[in-house]
Amino acid sequence: MTFYPLEKMLPSEIEAHLEANPIVILPFGTVEWHSHHLPVGLDGLVAEGICRRAADLVDAVLAPVSYWAVGGVPYPYTLNLPPEVIEPLLVTVLEQFGAMGFKVIVPFTGHFGLEQTLILKRAALAVMARSPVIILPVTEYDLVTDIYKGDHAAVGETSLLWALYPELVQLDAIPAESPLDGIIGAEPRGAASLELGAEILQAIASRLAEVSRRLLYETSPVQRADFIEAIRAGVKVLDKTSQTRQTQPKQQVPSISTPAYLAYCQAIYIGDYRLAKSQAEKKYADLAE
């Protein structure tokens, strides 16, 4: 199989693809501090690399990577764009890809802070409410929570970039006694590796392709409705978490990655949307206590 970079396609090629396999995958990243050993564009570089492989597996069109996103760590060289600017942009982009004729649209974000995750999934719901398309809004870890739960500049992200651009990982340039400021997750020194990154990369790409194919070819109107309700239930969880963080110290707010939410993500992956909804409702009830 192969992938089709949208920016290099002729109109006739796009028309043929819309007829044969109307899936488009959109990678999203940001410009953000990723400690001293990684480049600020890591999220987009990793997202584009994963999406390129997924598009290759499923013969999808691959849109150019976008670096405009919401949220970021409180460190230098970080863009933190306002939700009121980015969310309407996402809605418009998704809507117009649907108007082009794509039936399955897969916005994939390598930048998966709470705010970005929330507005991406909320934008998908807004478009699906008024269009017949199916939109799969996913973060880097959503479909692989059984093997990778996401981190920031730690073992996972360091390994993923290592598998894609080994020359950009500069762990050896940082003295062992120097802290890696801004990492969220496990210390990458001595644990991150190209091999681990390749394993996670393959898992994410293959599952992204698998779910995209299923949504296009094996989803009835009833299943589409169940899918939308599952995404809606997850958005409710993200929104409640965001609201709670605004009124309480972050450390007092339960992490998104509790067993119920991880089970929700896995149920989306396997296509059991009613189970996914029930797991999201369980997570929401825990937040509401």
PLY file of the C-alpha trace (Angstrom):
ply
format ascii 1.0
element vertex 289
property float x
property float y
property float z
element edge 288
property int vertex1
property int vertex2
end_header
0.00 0.00 0.00
0.99 3.65 -0.06
0.00 7.04 1.27
-0.96 10.13 -0.66
0.44 13.50 0.48
-2.43 15.90 -0.17
-0.24 18.86 -1.08
1.32 16.88 -3.94
-1.90 15.48 -5.40
-3.53 16.65 -8.61
-7.30 17.29 -8.63
-7.87 14.17 -10.73
-5.93 12.09 -8.19
-7.99 13.47 -5.32
-11.20 12.67 -7.21
-10.07 9.10 -7.82
-9.12 8.68 -4.18
-12.44 10.03 -2.95
-14.13 7.40 -5.07
-11.92 4.52 -3.98
-10.90 5.18 -0.35
-12.17 8.48 1.12
-10.03 8.60 4.28
-7.90 11.62 5.22
-5.51 11.75 8.19
-4.51 15.10 9.71
-1.46 15.27 12.00
-1.31 18.02 14.63
1.58 19.19 16.78
2.74 22.40 18.41
5.86 24.38 19.24
6.69 23.50 22.84
9.59 22.99 25.23
10.57 19.32 25.42
13.40 19.64 27.93
17.05 20.07 26.94
17.42 16.91 24.89
14.57 17.20 22.38
13.46 19.77 19.75
10.51 22.09 20.30
8.69 20.65 17.29
8.65 17.07 18.60
4.86 16.76 18.77
4.38 17.57 15.10
7.36 15.53 13.97
6.09 12.45 15.80
2.47 13.00 14.72
3.48 13.32 11.09
5.66 10.22 11.29
2.93 8.11 12.86
0.26 9.40 10.48
2.47 8.78 7.45
2.82 5.14 8.45
-0.90 4.77 9.22
-1.83 6.38 5.90
0.53 3.99 4.15
-1.18 1.01 5.79
-4.68 2.11 4.83
-4.06 3.94 1.52
-5.25 7.21 3.04
-4.62 10.80 2.02
-2.20 12.50 4.42
-2.79 16.20 5.10
0.15 18.50 5.93
1.06 18.67 9.60
-0.24 21.69 11.54
1.70 23.22 14.42
-1.04 25.51 15.75
-2.56 24.13 18.96
-3.78 25.00 22.44
-1.93 24.60 25.72
1.68 23.99 26.63
4.11 23.58 29.49
5.25 26.72 31.39
8.73 26.78 29.85
10.40 28.92 27.18
9.95 28.55 23.41
6.38 27.36 23.80
3.34 28.52 21.87
0.11 28.56 23.85
-2.62 29.71 21.48
-6.12 30.64 22.70
-8.88 28.02 22.45
-11.25 30.63 21.02
-8.89 30.95 18.04
-7.95 27.30 17.49
-11.26 25.51 18.11
-13.19 27.38 15.37
-10.24 26.76 13.05
-10.43 23.02 13.75
-14.18 23.00 13.15
-13.73 24.79 9.82
-10.90 22.51 8.69
-12.82 19.33 9.54
-15.97 20.66 7.95
-14.23 21.57 4.72
-12.49 18.20 4.41
-15.94 16.66 4.74
-17.26 18.99 2.05
-14.44 17.82 -0.25
-15.91 14.32 -0.06
-13.86 12.54 2.58
-16.09 10.18 4.56
-13.66 9.36 7.37
-11.52 12.16 8.81
-8.82 11.35 11.35
-7.38 14.33 13.25
-4.43 12.92 15.19
-2.68 15.10 17.77
0.84 14.44 18.98
0.31 17.36 21.38
-2.14 15.92 23.89
-2.47 18.29 26.81
-5.97 18.49 28.24
-6.98 21.67 26.42
-5.87 20.47 22.99
-7.48 17.07 23.46
-10.75 18.67 24.56
-11.10 21.15 21.70
-10.10 18.58 19.08
-12.78 16.13 20.20
-15.33 18.89 20.71
-14.69 20.14 17.18
-15.20 16.62 15.83
-18.56 16.38 17.60
-19.67 19.75 16.25
-18.97 18.70 12.67
-20.48 15.22 12.97
-23.68 16.78 14.34
-24.32 18.52 11.01
-22.48 16.34 8.50
-22.64 12.62 7.56
-18.87 12.19 7.97
-17.25 10.08 10.68
-14.43 11.82 12.53
-11.96 9.91 14.70
-10.28 12.51 16.94
-7.39 10.80 18.72
-4.29 11.60 20.71
-0.99 9.79 20.43
-1.94 7.35 23.19
-5.72 6.91 22.79
-5.62 3.64 20.87
-2.65 2.07 22.69
-3.32 2.66 26.38
-2.51 -1.00 27.05
1.13 -0.39 26.07
1.69 3.40 26.22
-0.14 6.04 28.22
1.61 9.15 26.94
4.22 11.38 28.58
6.06 14.63 27.92
9.72 14.48 26.89
10.10 11.33 28.98
10.69 7.72 27.96
7.81 7.49 25.46
8.23 10.70 23.50
12.02 10.42 23.54
11.81 6.88 22.17
9.25 7.78 19.51
11.39 10.62 18.17
14.45 8.37 18.37
12.74 5.90 16.03
11.90 8.65 13.54
14.74 11.17 13.79
17.58 9.71 15.86
19.83 12.65 15.03
17.43 14.98 16.91
17.63 13.13 20.25
20.47 14.66 22.24
20.51 12.74 25.51
24.28 12.27 25.34
24.79 16.02 25.22
23.24 16.51 28.66
25.53 15.81 31.64
24.26 12.95 33.79
24.07 15.22 36.83
21.99 17.86 35.03
18.20 17.71 35.45
15.99 17.33 32.39
13.68 20.23 33.19
10.08 19.94 32.10
9.72 16.19 31.59
6.44 14.62 32.70
6.89 10.90 33.17
9.81 8.53 33.64
13.42 9.66 33.30
14.45 8.83 29.70
18.17 8.39 30.35
18.90 4.69 30.43
15.30 3.77 29.55
14.42 5.39 26.20
15.58 3.63 23.05
15.12 3.48 19.30
13.76 -0.07 19.67
11.09 0.95 22.17
10.12 3.88 19.97
9.79 1.64 16.92
7.54 -0.75 18.87
5.21 2.04 20.07
5.23 3.71 16.66
4.19 0.51 14.90
1.41 -0.14 17.42
-0.06 3.34 17.11
0.14 3.42 13.31
-1.33 -0.06 12.81
-4.22 0.56 15.19
-4.93 3.96 13.67
-5.13 2.32 10.25
-7.27 -0.52 11.61
-9.85 1.75 13.22
-9.95 4.12 10.23
-10.67 1.18 7.91
-13.36 -0.14 10.24
-15.09 3.22 10.44
-15.22 3.49 6.65
-16.20 -0.04 5.69
-17.83 -1.66 8.73
-19.86 1.06 10.46
-23.64 1.09 10.20
-25.78 4.17 10.94
-26.57 2.73 14.38
-22.89 2.12 15.09
-22.08 5.65 13.93
-24.63 7.01 16.40
-23.11 4.87 19.18
-19.63 6.09 18.20
-20.72 9.73 18.42
-22.28 9.15 21.83
-19.06 7.53 23.04
-17.00 10.51 21.87
-19.53 12.83 23.51
-19.21 10.99 26.82
-15.42 11.30 26.66
-15.67 15.02 25.93
-17.88 15.41 28.98
-15.10 13.87 31.08
-12.45 16.13 29.58
-14.63 19.20 30.05
-15.37 18.35 33.69
-11.67 17.78 34.36
-10.83 21.13 32.76
-13.45 22.94 34.85
-12.26 21.27 38.04
-8.66 22.25 37.36
-9.76 25.88 37.18
-11.13 25.77 40.72
-8.75 23.36 42.44
-4.98 22.84 42.49
-3.99 20.52 39.64
-2.47 17.98 42.01
-5.84 17.58 43.74
-7.70 16.78 40.51
-7.67 13.09 39.52
-5.54 12.35 36.48
-7.27 11.71 33.19
-5.44 8.38 32.97
-7.44 6.46 35.57
-8.44 2.84 34.88
-11.94 3.88 33.78
-10.65 6.37 31.20
-8.00 3.97 29.92
-10.74 1.34 29.55
-12.81 3.92 27.68
-9.95 4.44 25.22
-9.50 0.70 24.70
-13.22 0.23 24.09
-13.08 2.88 21.36
-10.17 0.98 19.83
-11.96 -2.37 19.74
-15.17 -0.78 18.45
-17.37 -1.41 21.51
-18.82 2.09 21.66
-21.50 1.33 24.23
-18.87 -0.05 26.59
-16.78 3.05 25.91
-19.69 5.29 26.85
-20.29 3.39 30.10
-16.61 3.63 31.06
-16.61 7.38 30.37
-19.73 7.75 32.50
-17.97 5.88 35.29
-14.99 8.23 35.03
-17.33 11.24 35.06
-19.09 9.97 38.19
-15.71 9.68 39.93
-14.95 13.30 39.02
-18.34 14.50 40.21
-17.92 13.06 43.72
0 1
1 2
2 3
3 4
4 5
5 6
6 7
7 8
8 9
9 10
10 11
11 12
12 13
13 14
14 15
15 16
16 17
17 18
18 19
19 20
20 21
21 22
22 23
23 24
24 25
25 26
26 27
27 28
28 29
29 30
30 31
31 32
32 33
33 34
34 35
35 36
36 37
37 38
38 39
39 40
40 41
41 42
42 43
43 44
44 45
45 46
46 47
47 48
48 49
49 50
50 51
51 52
52 53
53 54
54 55
55 56
56 57
57 58
58 59
59 60
60 61
61 62
62 63
63 64
64 65
65 66
66 67
67 68
68 69
69 70
70 71
71 72
72 73
73 74
74 75
75 76
76 77
77 78
78 79
79 80
80 81
81 82
82 83
83 84
84 85
85 86
86 87
87 88
88 89
89 90
90 91
91 92
92 93
93 94
94 95
95 96
96 97
97 98
98 99
99 100
100 101
101 102
102 103
103 104
104 105
105 106
106 107
107 108
108 109
109 110
110 111
111 112
112 113
113 114
114 115
115 116
116 117
117 118
118 119
119 120
120 121
121 122
122 123
123 124
124 125
125 126
126 127
127 128
128 129
129 130
130 131
131 132
132 133
133 134
134 135
135 136
136 137
137 138
138 139
139 140
140 141
141 142
142 143
143 144
144 145
145 146
146 147
147 148
148 149
149 150
150 151
151 152
152 153
153 154
154 155
155 156
156 157
157 158
158 159
159 160
160 161
161 162
162 163
163 164
164 165
165 166
166 167
167 168
168 169
169 170
170 171
171 172
172 173
173 174
174 175
175 176
176 177
177 178
178 179
179 180
180 181
181 182
182 183
183 184
184 185
185 186
186 187
187 188
188 189
189 190
190 191
191 192
192 193
193 194
194 195
195 196
196 197
197 198
198 199
199 200
200 201
201 202
202 203
203 204
204 205
205 206
206 207
207 208
208 209
209 210
210 211
211 212
212 213
213 214
214 215
215 216
216 217
217 218
218 219
219 220
220 221
221 222
222 223
223 224
224 225
225 226
226 227
227 228
228 229
229 230
230 231
231 232
232 233
233 234
234 235
235 236
236 237
237 238
238 239
239 240
240 241
241 242
242 243
243 244
244 245
245 246
246 247
247 248
248 249
249 250
250 251
251 252
252 253
253 254
254 255
255 256
256 257
257 258
258 259
259 260
260 261
261 262
262 263
263 264
264 265
265 266
266 267
267 268
268 269
269 270
270 271
271 272
272 273
273 274
274 275
275 276
276 277
277 278
278 279
279 280
280 281
281 282
282 283
283 284
284 285
285 286
286 287
287 288
